[in-house]
Amino acid sequence: MQVLVRDNNVDQALRVLKKKMQREGVFREMKQRRSYEKPSERKAREKSEAIRRARKLARKKAQREGLIPNTPKKKIDDTRRPRPGMGGGFGGGGGMGGDRGGPPRF
């Protein structure tokens, strides 16, 4: 893999290199090789990835042909505020209750 550095701009060349490596799947492969993967697990993973790619391709084709409607991307609603007493963060716990806001379970 080769990247040209123009006008001594190393930062831009590094961004281009990272983008190329991302497209080639180098980062994904490095992450997978951190730990051993049994051959049977590898076959199952590759098979599921192939199925996922085929489904995505078929879905895109059906959308182009008008058989199914295009699903618009969900907009993030910043106007929503957390309910009072629910913690406001992840998990939704208000401190006293368990997972559903009721009395604590012992």
ZIDAQUI-V266951 format. One record per backbone hydrogen bond with DSSP energy under -1.0 kcal/mol. CO is the residue of the C=O (numbers start at 0). NH is the residue of the N-H. E is the energy in kcal/mol with one decimal. If there is no record, write none. Layout:
((CO NH E) (CO NH E))
//
This chain:
((5 8 -1.8) (7 9 -1.3) (8 12 -1.6) (9 13 -2.6) (10 14 -2.0) (11 15 -2.3) (12 16 -2.4) (13 17 -2.6) (14 18 -2.2) (15 19 -2.3) (16 20 -2.6) (17 21 -2.3) (18 22 -2.3) (19 23 -2.1) (20 25 -2.2) (24 28 -1.9) (25 29 -2.4) (26 30 -2.1) (27 31 -1.9) (28 32 -1.9) (37 41 -2.5) (38 42 -2.4) (39 43 -2.1) (40 44 -2.5) (41 45 -2.8) (42 46 -2.4) (43 47 -2.4) (44 48 -2.4) (45 49 -2.2) (46 50 -2.2) (47 51 -2.4) (48 52 -2.5) (49 53 -2.4) (50 54 -2.5) (51 55 -2.3) (52 56 -2.5) (53 57 -2.5) (54 58 -2.6) (55 59 -2.6) (56 60 -2.3) (57 61 -2.4) (58 62 -2.1) (59 63 -2.2) (60 64 -2.0) (61 66 -2.2) (82 85 -1.5))
//
